[in-house]
Amino acid sequence: MKYACNPGKGKEESILRTYEATFIADPNLSEEEVENFIQQMSKVVENKGASITQVDRWGKKPLAYQVGRFKDGHIVILTLEGAGEAISELERRFRVTDFVIRFLTVRIDPAMKRVDKMKAKRVAKQTRRSSARAAASPGALQV
């Protein structure tokens, strides 16, 4: 686990967690304006001691349902690593920004990723065993 010193709270340590923040921006914005907003949010996050590890820009996409008066939106997914206070500040900025239509932040739990990986291995192993048994059973019947 990674630890970071919590600025402003003495020598307490906080665990760096991985989060995924998805936001939908006004479809009337240009790509440059969306990029400038991403850069602003990156600076905000870095000032709080977190870091953005990945930015996934989906571009302008139609929404599944109308949100307010919008049927389209620029979708951006930010993967970041940091403490909860950086996430709180990021969400606060999303709330007060007029052109952010919706946002959602979730914690990506590494333990769940590990469980999913183990489950996939187990399924693959069962598949190999069942195919090996199927291949071996016709030979066993020919006595």
N, C-alpha and C positions, 0 to 999 in steps of 0.2 A: 504494500500500500504506500501511496505517496502522501507525504504530509507537507503542509505549508504553514508558515508562521502567519497568524491572523493579525494584519496591521490594525493598530488602534486598540487592541485588546490585550496588550502586554505580551507575555511569552506563551500564551495558550497556543496550542496547535490544533489545526482543523484538517480533516481528511479532504484531499482533493478528489472530487467525484467527477464523473463524466456525464454531461447533460447534452440533450439534443433540443435546440430551440428552433421551432418552425414558425415562420410568420408569412402572412399574405399581405402584400402591399397593393395599393391602388393601381389598377391597370392603366390609368392615364399617365403614370410616371414613365419617364424614359429609362433605358437601361443604365445610363450614367447616373441618374438620380438615385436609383436603387443601389448602385455600386457605392455612391457617396454615403448613403445611409448605412450600408454594411461596414464601411470604413469607420464611421462615427461610432457604431456599436462595438466594433473591435477595440477602439481606443477606450471606451467606457469600461469594457470587460477587463482590459489590461490594467487600467488604473485601479481596479478592485482586486488585482492579484491573480486573475484567471487568464487563460489563454484560449484562443480559438484554434482548434486543431484542424478543422475542415469546414469549408464553405461549399455547399451544394446549391447551385443556382438552377432551378428548373425552368425559369423564364416565365413568360406570360401564358397561363393555362386557363381553360374554362373551369369554373367551380362546379361541384356536384349539385349545389343549390344556390339560390340567390342569397347573398349576405348584404343586408342593407339594400343599397341600390346597385350593387355590383354583381355581375355574372362571371367576370374574369378577374384574374389577379396575378401579380408576380409572386411566385412561391420561392422562398429561400429557406434552406435548412442549415443551421449553424451547429456544429459539434464543438463543444467546449469543455474544458477541464478546469475546475476551480471549486471554490467554497460557495456556500449558499448565498452569501451576501452579494456576490457578483451576479448571481441569477436574479436576485430580488431587484437589483438596480436595473438590469437588462429588461425585466418585465415591466418595471415602472416606466422606463423610457418607451417601451412598446405601447403602454396604455395612454400616455400623453401625446404620442405622435399621431397626428390626424390621418396620415395616409396608411397607417397599419390597420388593415381591416380585421384580422384575427391573428392570434398567436397561441402557441401551445409549447410548453417546456416540459420535458420528461427526463427523468434520471435513467441512464442506461446502466443497468446493474450487471457488473462483470460476472457475478455468480450465476445469473440467469443465462448469460452467454455460455458459460462453462457447462451448465446443465443441458442446454440445447445441443452442444457439441457432443456430450456424452450420450445423449439420447440418439443422435444421428449415428454414432459409432455402434450402439447397441442394435439399432435397426439393421444396419449394414451387416453386422455379425450374424443376426438371425436370418437374414436373406441368404448369406453365404452357406450357413448350416443347412437351411431347408433345401437349397439347390444341390448341395453335396449329398444329402440324404436321398433326394430324388434320383440323382445319378447313380448312387450306390444300390438302391432298392431293386431295380430291374436285374442287376447282376446277381443279387442274392436269391432271386426267385428261380434262376436257371440252374438248378442243382441236378 
